[in-house]
Amino acid sequence: MTTNTELIILHTTKFGENSLVVHTLSRDYGRRSFFIRGAGKRQMSLFLPLNILEADVQESSKSTLLTARNLSARFPLTGIRNNMFKNSMTMFMSEVLFRVLKEGAHEQGLYEWCTKSIFLLDAIETDFSNFHIRFLLELTVALGFRPQAKDLEPFVGDHYPIVERFMNEPFAESMLIPLNGAARNALSEEILKYIEFHTESSVNVNSLKVLHELFI
């Protein structure tokens, strides 16, 4: 059985010389990993974090690992790929999703929210330094936790007034909340702690260090 679907790239794992296991999020399969045969160096640009690919997925009764073929970029995302800062955002966002979502998880509406976030980051031209914080807070809603600001207070401490603003102000206004790199880094770690608590898992996001260095 073969299904044509869209896959959001979260992470890749090299398999042998020319093959990959790609960890993805899709509308049809949720959080699933796929085996890609013959992924040469020229194709690696397809598998950048949060790329949205079109693929034919082949299911087999002989293996739980599905195979994806005939992959192509569904959208160019030039607004992201031509910007070093946005690329660093996608590294962080994809790593969070990769570590938070369990293999086989299929949260209703999560794929649609994720694609909306990707298109928004691609389109926004200025004032996106706070984007990843807004992303984390919206992720808590997309995962079904739907917290009020007071629910995060035990995790964010002195940053509670800032969290309250993020959760109550429209997107454009929340991008203008004045924060330095240290505050963004600390706030991101605190929201991740909230997510860890509710998913009962450890979320060690290495790419947060890159964001901290870029958005000082």
Sine and cosine of phi, psi and omega as CSV:
sin_phi,cos_phi,sin_psi,cos_psi,sin_omega,cos_omega
0.00,0.00,0.74,-0.67,-0.01,-1.00
-0.84,-0.54,0.72,-0.69,-0.01,-1.00
-0.82,-0.57,0.75,-0.66,0.10,-0.99
-1.00,0.05,0.79,-0.61,-0.10,-1.00
-0.49,-0.87,0.14,-0.99,0.11,-0.99
-0.96,-0.26,0.64,-0.77,-0.01,-1.00
-0.81,-0.59,0.77,-0.63,0.14,-0.99
-1.00,-0.05,0.81,-0.58,-0.04,-1.00
-0.98,0.19,0.84,-0.55,0.04,-1.00
-0.97,-0.26,-0.61,0.79,-0.10,-1.00
-0.24,-0.97,0.41,-0.91,0.08,-1.00
-0.76,-0.65,0.54,-0.84,0.07,-1.00
-0.79,-0.62,0.84,-0.54,-0.01,-1.00
-0.92,0.40,0.66,-0.75,-0.01,-1.00
-0.73,-0.68,0.97,-0.25,-0.05,-1.00
0.95,0.33,-0.39,-0.92,-0.07,-1.00
-0.98,0.19,-0.67,0.74,-0.15,-0.99
-0.76,-0.65,0.40,0.92,-0.01,-1.00
-0.79,-0.62,0.34,-0.94,-0.03,-1.00
-0.69,-0.72,0.44,-0.90,0.32,-0.95
-0.95,-0.31,0.86,-0.51,0.00,-1.00
-0.96,-0.27,0.74,-0.67,0.00,-1.00
-0.98,-0.18,0.84,-0.55,-0.23,-0.97
-0.70,-0.72,0.17,-0.99,0.17,-0.98
-0.81,-0.59,0.74,-0.68,0.02,-1.00
-0.59,-0.81,0.29,-0.96,0.04,-1.00
-0.93,0.37,-0.62,0.79,-0.10,-0.99
-0.99,0.15,-0.57,0.82,-0.14,-0.99
-0.89,-0.46,-0.07,1.00,-0.06,-1.00
0.92,0.39,-0.62,-0.79,0.02,-1.00
-1.00,0.08,0.96,-0.27,-0.04,-1.00
-0.64,-0.77,0.42,-0.91,0.06,-1.00
-0.96,-0.27,0.58,-0.82,-0.04,-1.00
-0.75,-0.67,0.57,-0.82,0.04,-1.00
-1.00,-0.04,0.76,-0.65,0.00,-1.00
-0.89,-0.46,0.89,-0.46,0.04,-1.00
-1.00,0.03,0.60,-0.80,0.13,-0.99
0.90,0.44,0.66,0.75,0.03,-1.00
-1.00,0.06,1.00,-0.01,0.00,-1.00
-0.97,0.25,0.11,-0.99,-0.04,-1.00
-0.87,0.49,-0.55,0.83,-0.02,-1.00
-0.92,0.40,-0.39,0.92,-0.03,-1.00
-1.00,-0.01,-0.15,0.99,-0.14,-0.99
-0.88,0.47,-0.44,0.90,0.03,-1.00
-0.90,0.43,-0.34,0.94,0.06,-1.00
-0.91,0.40,-0.47,0.89,-0.19,-0.98
-0.97,-0.24,0.43,0.90,0.09,-1.00
-0.92,0.40,0.47,-0.88,-0.06,-1.00
-0.81,0.58,0.77,-0.63,0.05,-1.00
0.94,0.33,0.20,0.98,0.20,-0.98
-0.87,0.49,0.57,-0.82,0.04,-1.00
-0.95,-0.33,0.91,-0.40,-0.07,-1.00
-0.94,-0.33,0.50,-0.86,0.21,-0.98
-0.99,-0.13,0.70,-0.71,-0.08,-1.00
-0.50,-0.86,0.44,-0.90,0.17,-0.99
-0.99,-0.13,0.88,-0.47,-0.04,-1.00
-0.99,-0.16,0.81,-0.59,-0.01,-1.00
-0.96,-0.28,0.84,-0.54,0.03,-1.00
-0.99,-0.14,0.60,-0.80,-0.01,-1.00
-0.68,-0.73,0.65,-0.76,0.04,-1.00
-0.96,0.29,-0.20,0.98,-0.06,-1.00
-1.00,0.02,-0.21,0.98,-0.06,-1.00
-0.53,-0.85,0.58,-0.81,0.07,-1.00
-0.99,0.12,-0.27,0.96,0.02,-1.00
-1.00,0.01,0.90,-0.44,-0.03,-1.00
-0.98,0.22,0.40,-0.92,0.03,-1.00
-0.94,-0.35,0.72,-0.70,0.03,-1.00
-0.92,-0.39,0.73,-0.69,-0.03,-1.00
-0.73,-0.69,0.20,-0.98,0.06,-1.00
0.81,0.59,0.77,0.64,-0.05,-1.00
-0.99,0.16,0.62,-0.79,0.08,-1.00
-0.48,-0.88,0.45,-0.89,0.02,-1.00
-0.94,0.34,0.83,-0.56,-0.02,-1.00
-0.98,0.22,-0.58,0.81,0.01,-1.00
-0.68,-0.73,0.59,-0.81,-0.07,-1.00
-0.95,0.32,-0.54,0.84,-0.02,-1.00
0.78,0.63,0.69,0.73,-0.04,-1.00
-0.92,0.40,-0.47,0.88,0.04,-1.00
-0.90,0.43,-0.46,0.89,0.06,-1.00
-1.00,0.06,-0.77,0.64,-0.15,-0.99
-0.93,0.38,-0.37,0.93,0.02,-1.00
-1.00,-0.07,0.19,0.98,-0.06,-1.00
-0.73,-0.69,0.90,-0.44,-0.04,-1.00
-0.87,0.50,-0.61,0.79,-0.04,-1.00
-0.94,0.34,-0.65,0.76,0.04,-1.00
-0.92,0.38,-0.61,0.79,0.06,-1.00
-0.87,0.49,-0.63,0.78,0.04,-1.00
-0.91,0.41,-0.56,0.83,0.08,-1.00
-0.88,0.47,-0.70,0.72,-0.03,-1.00
-0.92,0.39,-0.54,0.84,0.09,-1.00
-0.87,0.50,-0.71,0.70,-0.01,-1.00
-0.92,0.39,-0.76,0.65,-0.05,-1.00
-0.87,0.49,-0.70,0.71,-0.02,-1.00
-0.92,0.38,-0.60,0.80,0.01,-1.00
-0.92,0.38,-0.64,0.77,0.05,-1.00
-0.87,0.50,-0.75,0.66,-0.01,-1.00
-0.89,0.45,-0.65,0.76,0.00,-1.00
-0.88,0.47,-0.65,0.76,-0.08,-1.00
-1.00,0.09,-0.50,0.87,-0.05,-1.00
-0.99,0.14,-0.68,0.74,-0.08,-1.00
-0.99,0.14,0.75,-0.66,0.01,-1.00
-1.00,0.10,0.55,-0.84,0.07,-1.00
-0.82,0.58,0.79,-0.61,-0.01,-1.00
1.00,-0.05,-0.19,0.98,0.01,-1.00
-0.91,0.41,0.62,-0.78,-0.04,-1.00
-0.63,-0.78,0.98,0.21,0.00,-1.00
-0.98,0.19,0.82,-0.57,-0.01,-1.00
-0.88,0.47,0.77,-0.64,0.05,-1.00
1.00,0.08,-0.15,0.99,-0.07,-1.00
-0.92,0.39,-0.67,0.74,-0.01,-1.00
-0.89,0.46,-0.70,0.72,-0.02,-1.00
-0.89,0.45,-0.66,0.75,0.03,-1.00
-0.91,0.42,-0.64,0.77,-0.03,-1.00
-0.91,0.41,-0.69,0.72,0.03,-1.00
-0.90,0.44,-0.61,0.79,0.04,-1.00
-0.88,0.48,-0.66,0.75,0.02,-1.00
-0.91,0.42,-0.65,0.76,0.01,-1.00
-0.90,0.43,-0.72,0.69,-0.01,-1.00
-0.90,0.43,-0.58,0.81,0.02,-1.00
-0.92,0.40,-0.71,0.70,0.04,-1.00
-0.89,0.45,-0.62,0.79,0.01,-1.00
-0.89,0.45,-0.59,0.81,-0.12,-0.99
-1.00,0.07,-0.56,0.83,-0.10,-1.00
-0.91,0.41,0.69,-0.72,-0.11,-0.99
-0.97,-0.23,-0.53,0.85,-0.02,-1.00
-0.66,-0.75,0.22,-0.98,0.12,-0.99
0.82,0.57,0.82,0.57,0.03,-1.00
-0.87,-0.49,0.29,0.96,-0.03,-1.00
-0.90,0.44,-0.42,0.91,0.01,-1.00
-1.00,-0.08,0.09,1.00,-0.15,-0.99
-0.85,0.52,-0.67,0.74,-0.07,-1.00
-0.92,0.38,-0.48,0.88,0.05,-1.00
-0.94,0.34,-0.71,0.70,0.07,-1.00
-0.87,0.50,-0.64,0.77,0.02,-1.00
-0.86,0.52,-0.73,0.69,-0.01,-1.00
-0.88,0.47,-0.68,0.73,-0.02,-1.00
-0.93,0.38,-0.63,0.78,0.04,-1.00
-0.94,0.35,-0.52,0.86,0.04,-1.00
-0.88,0.47,-0.61,0.79,0.02,-1.00
-0.87,0.49,-0.56,0.83,0.04,-1.00
-0.96,0.27,-0.70,0.72,-0.01,-1.00
-0.88,0.47,-0.48,0.88,0.02,-1.00
-0.99,0.14,-0.11,0.99,0.08,-1.00
0.99,-0.15,0.05,1.00,-0.02,-1.00
-0.97,0.23,-0.60,0.80,0.04,-1.00
0.72,0.69,0.85,0.53,-0.04,-1.00
-0.97,0.26,0.46,-0.89,0.29,-0.96
-1.00,0.03,0.28,-0.96,-0.02,-1.00
-0.84,0.55,-0.62,0.79,-0.03,-1.00
-0.90,0.43,-0.40,0.91,0.02,-1.00
-0.94,0.34,-0.41,0.91,0.01,-1.00
-1.00,-0.03,-0.17,0.99,-0.08,-1.00
-0.82,0.58,-0.69,0.73,0.01,-1.00
-0.89,0.46,-0.34,0.94,-0.05,-1.00
-0.99,-0.12,-0.51,0.86,-0.12,-0.99
-0.98,-0.21,-0.23,0.97,0.10,-1.00
0.81,0.58,-0.88,-0.48,-0.07,-1.00
-0.93,0.38,-0.26,0.97,0.02,-1.00
-1.00,0.08,0.11,0.99,-0.04,-1.00
-0.83,0.56,-0.71,0.70,0.00,-1.00
-0.86,0.51,-0.56,0.83,0.00,-1.00
-0.94,0.34,-0.69,0.73,0.04,-1.00
-0.87,0.50,-0.65,0.76,0.01,-1.00
-0.88,0.48,-0.64,0.77,0.04,-1.00
-0.91,0.41,-0.71,0.71,0.01,-1.00
-0.85,0.53,-0.62,0.79,-0.10,-1.00
-0.99,0.10,-0.28,0.96,-0.06,-1.00
-0.95,-0.33,-0.34,0.94,-0.06,-1.00
-1.00,-0.08,0.49,-0.87,0.08,-1.00
-0.87,0.49,0.29,-0.96,-0.08,-1.00
-0.80,0.59,-0.78,0.63,-0.08,-1.00
-0.85,0.52,-0.68,0.73,0.00,-1.00
-0.93,0.38,-0.59,0.81,-0.02,-1.00
-0.93,0.38,-0.43,0.90,0.06,-1.00
-0.94,0.33,-0.30,0.95,-0.05,-1.00
-0.99,-0.16,0.03,1.00,0.04,-1.00
-0.89,0.46,0.85,-0.53,-0.09,-1.00
-0.95,0.30,0.88,-0.47,0.03,-1.00
-0.61,-0.79,0.60,-0.80,0.13,-0.99
-1.00,-0.05,0.08,-1.00,-0.06,-1.00
-0.87,0.50,-0.64,0.77,-0.02,-1.00
-0.90,0.43,-0.66,0.75,0.00,-1.00
-0.93,0.37,-0.65,0.76,0.04,-1.00
-0.89,0.46,-0.67,0.74,-0.02,-1.00
-0.89,0.45,-0.73,0.68,-0.02,-1.00
-0.90,0.44,-0.68,0.73,-0.02,-1.00
-0.91,0.42,-0.64,0.77,0.04,-1.00
-0.88,0.47,-0.70,0.72,0.02,-1.00
-0.89,0.46,-0.62,0.79,-0.02,-1.00
-0.94,0.35,-0.64,0.76,0.04,-1.00
-0.93,0.38,-0.59,0.80,0.06,-1.00
-0.89,0.46,-0.59,0.81,0.06,-1.00
-0.89,0.46,-0.64,0.77,0.07,-1.00
-0.88,0.47,-0.70,0.71,0.02,-1.00
-0.90,0.44,-0.66,0.75,0.05,-1.00
-0.85,0.52,-0.70,0.71,-0.03,-1.00
-0.86,0.51,-0.68,0.73,-0.09,-1.00
-0.99,0.12,-0.37,0.93,0.05,-1.00
-0.99,-0.13,-0.08,1.00,-0.01,-1.00
0.80,0.60,0.72,0.69,0.01,-1.00
-0.57,-0.82,0.32,-0.95,0.05,-1.00
-1.00,-0.04,0.80,-0.60,-0.03,-1.00
-0.89,-0.46,1.00,-0.06,-0.02,-1.00
-0.98,-0.18,0.99,-0.15,-0.12,-0.99
-0.99,-0.16,0.97,-0.24,-0.07,-1.00
-0.93,0.36,-0.53,0.85,-0.08,-1.00
-0.94,0.33,-0.17,0.99,0.06,-1.00
-0.89,0.46,-0.51,0.86,0.03,-1.00
-0.90,0.44,-0.60,0.80,0.02,-1.00
-0.91,0.42,-0.70,0.71,0.04,-1.00
-0.87,0.49,-0.66,0.75,-0.01,-1.00
-0.88,0.48,-0.62,0.78,-0.01,-1.00
-0.95,0.31,-0.58,0.81,-0.04,-1.00
-0.98,0.19,-0.62,0.78,-0.07,-1.00
-0.96,-0.27,0.91,0.42,-0.01,-1.00
-0.98,0.22,0.00,0.00,0.00,0.00
